[in-house]
Amino acid sequence: MKYVVVLGDGMADEPIEELGGKTPLAFAETPNLNVLSKKSEIGMVHTIPDGMKPGSDTANLSVLGYDPKRYYSGRSPLEALSIGVPMKDTDIALRCNIVTISEEDVPFEEQTIIDHSSSEISTEDCAVLLNAVAEELANEEFKFYVGTSYRHCLIWDKGSVVELTPPHDVLGQVIRQYLPTEEKFRYMMKRSYEILAKHPLNVERKKQGLNPANCCWFWGAGTKPSLISFEEKTGKKGMMVSAVDLLKGIAVGAGMGVAHVEGANGGLHTNYEGKMTAAVGALTEGGYDFVYIHVEAPDEMGHQGSVDKKVQAIQYLDTRVIGPLVEQLKTKGEDFRMLVLPDHPTPIRVRTHTSDNVPYLLYDSTAEKNESWNYNEEEGRASGILVAQGHKLIERLFEK
């Protein structure tokens, strides 16, 4: 038996008026999920432990079977693992987003945050900008490391875990009240804006109608993580397929394999087919028992507040990952169990994460059910099944 998780990041949502009162998941044309749902168990799962913030870090740890209350030490340290940052026990890792702020003729503190992803900037372009900042601001205390797209890492030597605001939580707002209280961080953010606002690459981006990547934004501070081996914990050899450093870092920390898929970028136009192919190869030829396919696009479109693009991301997940994956595994004669779910909602209304329960679908190719439901939030609730502790959902997947 092979096992698969297909994770549509932030895919869950609220009913939206322009979709006829449906959620994006219920409105999207998902022929493969519609067929699978009739043959599957569906229900709801609570992935964010009470009292913890609704992030992809805590939520994906839950889905992988790690209780965040026990294993979570911060988001950025997990990302640091992914990009090979050699963390000491005394280091603090922070996410360093390069974001877009408004460039109004007002003091830095009165600028407005426009875009947390700088028009989904490429890793290559963003590395140029990060290196320009690091050339002036890096020292023995602070070191910068290139990640993926707009997502990078700052290591603070002998630092402390400070409370910082994620940029995607305050889109469209004046930044003053969300700036760090730590004076060194405030200085670096302001100085990064001065360096980047007039950088030739950003001048060219604006000519092309793209948002300039003009300010470093620090958040997600944490200490060096310590996860037990996924294989020791579950008895399954696992592979992670994701474009996102956070998910790759969780995999590295858990001793899982990490697939490197060319063209996988965490955006709407990521390499869906490449991810699907990597997963099938790992299961049928690579000796892996379990694959976790993470697709970031629905979450990104939720942060952007784009209803149409979020629907499109869900449709791509259905037609370019789920459908071909099921077909190829069946063609190759593999028995498999597959879990499909979001990690958390990213509602269009708020453009950030919430802690609400999310719907899951559990399919077993050897024990197909005969149901009438479709897979979405409303019908997941109507099923009457609720997994109250998210880190125990994987036990349902591994029941046989």
Secondary structure, DSSP 8 states (H G I E B T S, - for coil): -EEEEEEETTBB---BGGGTTB-HHHHS--HHHHHHHHTEEEEEE--S-TTS---HHHHHHHHTT--HHHH---HHHHHHHHTT----TT-EEEEEEEEEE---SS-GGG-BEEESSTTT--HHHHHHHHHHHHHHH--SSEEEEEEETTEEEEEETT--------GGGSTTSBSGGGS-SSHHHHHHHHHHHHHHTT-HHHHHHHHTT-----EEEEEEEE-------HHHHHS--EEEE-S-HHHHHHHHHTT-EEE--TT--SSTT--HHHHHHHHHHHHHTS--SEEEEEE-HHHHHHHHT-HHHHHHHHHHIIIIIIHHHHHHHHHTT--EEEEEE-SSB--TTTTS-----EEEEEEETTS-------SSHHHHHHTT-EESSGGGHHHHHTT-
